[in-house]
């Protein structure tokens, strides 16, 4: 979904108004970072374009050269929302006007051929969307069908909505895991879903988190879900797979270039867009894909809104905020490899 945001920070910082946003935008951006033209056209997404859609935003989006499907809604505004940041970067979110959901019928025939799908929704809607996509692909909407080709070359990545990460939705969440390859809540969402708390200042807190992820994955044993990736904010992420886990730090670790850490809005969505591309680039290895996800989030946190796209002097290599995505990815991979060897 594309949203025009109002972002209210803690005083004395002034608000930012009319900012491009929404989970769909940031997920598409997270994927696009790793897909320069002509492969950028393989990044598909949908925007419901109201009568007030700013021309300058459309110009920026079209400059990315993605497969963005603009669906005109001339009788209403573009979806708008308010983000209010409180202590510890807790975010309160609300819509200003009625949202328009993207569903399987919004996708073009080409987009239905995608190798990865990213969804932000409730557990029940997650199930319904996967079934709907299977139907649109001319396939049986069953869990058994998901284990057959060509699904083995497709992945469904599910980002649960915060307000339904609650204990009452736990069993429905377990059911939804049958239909997806990766589930990725943030730490607060996961804690409320499993009705627990995790003090990551204590080593036992991360161990406890790993155990709770294992418990949830074991409830899904033998089904489709490969991993739960818990996004930990400034602490990075935990990639939990059946009986194995890996913790990855953020790119800008605490104390490292604090001036680069400007606004977390959209970082989680971009993380998952990067994860989708990482799955394709790494034979569907979730651990390796999480490295791509981390880099995608690092470009989004550097400013309010989206990073600036330019080109190197020769006009060939893309630069985002003046840096090469490939170079940053290599630097982070080397950092991780060095730590694992020491």
C-alpha positions in Angstrom: 0.0 0.0 0.0 1.2 3.5 -0.8 0.5 6.2 1.8 1.2 9.9 2.0 2.5 10.4 5.6 2.6 13.0 8.3 5.4 12.2 10.7 5.4 13.8 14.2 8.7 13.4 16.1 9.4 14.0 19.7 10.0 17.8 20.5 11.8 19.9 19.7 12.0 18.3 16.3 9.5 19.6 13.8 7.0 17.4 12.0 7.5 16.2 8.4 4.4 16.6 6.2 3.5 15.1 2.8 6.1 12.3 2.9 6.0 9.4 0.5 5.4 6.3 2.6 3.4 3.1 3.1 4.6 -0.5 3.5 4.3 -1.1 -0.2 6.5 1.8 -1.2 9.2 0.9 1.3 9.2 -2.8 0.5 9.4 -2.0 -3.2 12.3 0.4 -2.5 14.1 -2.3 -0.4 13.9 -4.6 -3.4 14.7 -1.9 -6.0 18.0 -1.0 -4.2 19.4 -4.4 -5.5 17.8 -4.3 -8.9 19.1 -1.5 -11.2 17.7 -1.3 -14.7 16.8 -3.3 -16.7 16.1 -5.9 -13.9 14.3 -3.1 -11.9 11.3 -3.9 -14.1 11.0 -7.2 -12.1 10.1 -5.3 -9.0 6.3 -5.2 -9.1 3.9 -3.2 -6.8 0.7 -1.3 -6.8 -0.4 2.3 -6.0 -3.9 3.5 -5.7 -3.6 7.0 -7.1 -6.1 9.6 -5.8 -7.0 12.9 -7.4 -4.5 14.6 -5.1 -1.5 12.4 -6.0 1.5 14.8 -6.2 3.1 15.0 -9.7 6.6 15.2 -8.1 6.0 11.9 -6.3 5.0 10.2 -9.5 8.1 11.5 -11.2 10.3 10.0 -8.5 8.6 6.6 -8.6 8.7 6.4 -12.4 12.5 7.2 -12.3 13.0 3.9 -10.5 11.8 2.1 -13.6 10.0 -0.6 -11.6 6.8 -2.4 -12.6 4.6 -0.1 -10.6 0.9 -0.4 -11.5 -0.9 2.9 -10.9 -4.6 2.3 -10.3 -6.6 5.5 -10.6 -9.1 6.4 -7.9 -10.2 9.9 -9.2 -13.2 10.2 -6.8 -11.1 10.2 -3.6 -7.9 11.2 -2.0 -4.8 9.2 -2.0 -4.5 7.2 1.3 -3.0 9.3 4.0 -1.8 8.6 7.6 -0.2 10.0 10.7 2.9 8.6 12.4 3.6 9.8 15.9 6.9 8.8 17.5 7.0 8.5 21.3 9.6 7.5 23.8 12.0 4.7 22.7 10.9 5.2 19.1 7.5 3.6 19.8 5.2 4.6 16.9 1.5 5.4 17.0 -0.1 5.1 13.6 -3.5 6.0 12.3 -5.2 6.6 8.9 -6.5 10.0 8.1 -8.9 8.7 5.4 -10.1 5.2 4.4 -7.4 2.9 3.1 -7.7 0.9 -0.1 -6.2 -2.6 0.2 -4.1 -4.3 -2.4 -5.3 -7.8 -3.1 -4.7 -10.6 -5.7 -7.1 -8.8 -8.1 -4.9 -5.7 -8.0 -1.9 -7.6 -9.5 -1.2 -7.7 -13.2 -0.7 -11.0 -15.0 3.0 -10.3 -15.0 3.1 -9.5 -11.3 1.3 -12.8 -10.5 4.4 -14.6 -11.9 6.6 -13.1 -9.2 9.1 -15.3 -7.4 8.5 -13.6 -4.0 5.4 -11.9 -2.6 5.5 -9.6 0.4 2.3 -9.1 2.4 1.5 -6.8 5.4 -1.7 -8.1 6.9 -3.6 -10.1 9.6 -3.2 -13.9 9.9 -6.5 -14.5 8.3 -5.9 -12.1 5.5 -2.5 -13.6 4.9 -4.1 -17.0 4.4 -6.8 -15.5 2.1 -4.2 -13.6 0.0 -2.0 -16.7 -0.6 -5.1 -18.7 -1.5 -6.2 -15.9 -3.8 -2.9 -15.6 -5.5 -2.9 -19.4 -6.1 -6.3 -19.2 -7.6 -5.2 -16.3 -9.9 -2.3 -18.5 -11.0 -4.7 -21.2 -11.9 -3.7 -23.5 -9.0 -5.5 -25.2 -6.2 -5.6 -23.1 -3.0 -4.3 -25.8 -0.7 -1.4 -26.2 1.6 -0.4 -29.3 -0.2 -0.3 -27.4 -3.5 2.3 -25.0 -1.9 4.8 -27.8 -1.5 4.7 -28.6 -5.2 6.5 -27.0 -8.2 6.4 -24.1 -9.2 6.0 -22.9 -5.6 9.4 -24.3 -4.7 10.7 -21.4 -6.8 8.3 -18.9 -5.1 8.3 -17.5 -1.6 5.7 -15.7 0.5 7.0 -13.3 3.1 4.5 -12.2 5.7 4.8 -9.1 7.9 2.0 -9.2 10.5 0.1 -6.0 11.3 0.9 -4.7 14.8 -2.7 -4.4 16.1 -3.4 -8.1 15.5 -0.1 -9.4 17.1 -2.1 -10.3 20.2 -2.5 -13.6 22.1 -6.1 -14.1 20.8 -4.6 -14.3 17.3 -1.9 -16.8 18.2 -3.6 -20.0 16.9 -4.6 -18.2 13.7 -1.0 -17.1 13.4 0.1 -20.8 13.6 -2.3 -21.6 10.9 -1.0 -18.8 8.7 2.5 -20.2 9.0 1.3 -23.1 6.9 0.9 -20.7 4.0 4.1 -18.6 4.1 7.9 -19.2 3.9 9.0 -16.4 6.3 7.1 -14.5 9.0 8.7 -11.3 10.2 7.3 -9.3 13.2 9.3 -6.8 15.1 10.3 -7.5 18.8 7.3 -5.7 20.3 4.9 -7.4 18.0 6.3 -10.8 18.6 6.3 -10.2 22.4 2.6 -9.3 22.5 1.7 -12.2 20.1 3.3 -14.8 22.4 2.2 -12.9 25.6 5.8 -12.6 26.9 8.6 -10.1 27.4 12.3 -10.1 26.3 15.0 -8.1 28.0 17.7 -8.0 25.4 20.0 -6.1 27.7 20.5 -9.5 29.4 21.9 -12.5 27.5 19.1 -14.6 28.8 16.6 -12.4 27.0 18.0 -13.4 23.5 18.1 -17.0 24.5 14.5 -16.8 25.7 13.5 -15.2 22.4 15.2 -18.0 20.5 13.3 -20.6 22.5 9.9 -18.9 21.8 10.7 -18.8 18.1 11.6 -22.5 18.2 8.3 -23.2 20.0 6.3 -21.4 17.3 8.2 -23.1 14.5 7.8 -26.5 16.0 4.1 -26.0 16.1 4.4 -25.6 12.3 6.7 -28.7 11.9 6.6 -30.3 8.5 4.7 -27.4 6.9 5.9 -24.5 4.7 7.4 -21.9 7.0 11.2 -21.9 6.9 11.9 -19.1 9.3 10.8 -16.4 11.7 12.8 -13.3 11.3 12.3 -11.0 14.4 13.4 -7.4 13.7 15.1 -6.0 16.8 15.5 -2.3 15.9 19.0 -1.0 16.8 19.9 -4.6 17.9 19.6 -6.0 14.4 17.5 -9.1 13.7 17.2 -12.7 14.8 16.8 -15.3 12.0 15.2 -18.3 13.7 14.9 -21.6 11.8 14.0 -25.0 13.1 16.7 -25.8 15.7 19.0 -23.1 14.5 19.3 -19.3 14.9 21.5 -16.5 13.8 21.7 -12.9 15.1 22.7 -10.2 12.8 23.6 -6.6 13.9 22.3 -3.5 12.2 24.6 -1.8 9.6 24.8 1.3 11.8 25.5 -0.3 15.1 25.1 1.9 18.2 27.9 4.5 18.3 28.8 4.0 14.7 27.9 7.1 12.6 25.0 8.2 14.8 24.5 11.2 12.4 23.4 8.7 9.8 20.5 7.4 11.9 17.7 9.9 11.1 14.3 8.3 10.9 13.2 4.7 11.3 9.9 5.1 9.4 9.7 2.4 6.7 12.9 0.6 7.8 11.0 -2.6 8.6 9.2 -2.7 5.3 12.4 -2.0 3.3 14.1 -4.7 5.3 11.6 -7.2 4.0 11.8 -5.9 0.5 15.5 -6.5 0.7 14.9 -9.9 2.2 12.7 -10.9 -0.8 15.6 -10.1 -3.2 18.1 -11.8 -0.9 16.1 -15.0 -1.1 16.3 -14.9 -4.9 20.0 -14.1 -4.9 21.0 -16.8 -2.3 19.0 -19.9 -3.3 16.3 -19.0 -0.8 18.7 -19.0 2.2 17.0 -16.9 4.8 20.2 -16.2 6.8 21.9 -14.8 3.7 18.8 -12.9 2.6 18.7 -11.2 6.0 22.1 -9.6 5.1 20.4 -8.0 2.1 17.5 -6.9 4.3 19.9 -5.2 6.7 21.5 -3.2 4.0 18.1 -2.2 2.6 17.0 -0.8 6.0 20.3 1.0 6.3 19.6 3.3 3.3 16.1 4.1 4.6 17.1 5.1 8.1 19.4 7.8 6.7 16.7 10.4 6.1 13.0 11.2 6.4 11.3 9.5 3.4 13.3 7.8 0.6 17.0 7.9 -0.3 18.1 9.9 -3.3 19.0 8.1 -6.5 21.9 9.4 -8.5 24.6 7.8 -10.8 28.4 7.6 -10.6 30.5 9.8 -12.9 30.5 7.3 -15.7 26.7 7.2 -15.6 26.5 3.4 -15.2 26.6 2.6 -11.5 23.7 3.7 -9.3 24.3 5.5 -6.1 21.7 5.9 -3.3 22.5 8.7 -1.0 25.8 8.9 -2.8 26.8 5.3 -2.0 26.9 2.0 -3.9 24.5 -0.6 -2.6 26.9 -3.4 -3.8 29.9 -1.8 -2.0 27.9 -1.4 1.3 26.7 -5.0 1.0 30.3 -6.2 0.6 31.5 -4.2 3.5 28.8 -5.6 5.8 29.4 -9.2 4.6 33.1 -8.7 5.4 32.3 -7.4 8.8 30.0 -10.3 9.6 32.6 -12.9 8.3 35.4 -11.3 10.4 33.3 -11.6 13.6 32.4 -15.2 12.8 36.1 -16.1 12.4 37.1 -14.4 15.7 
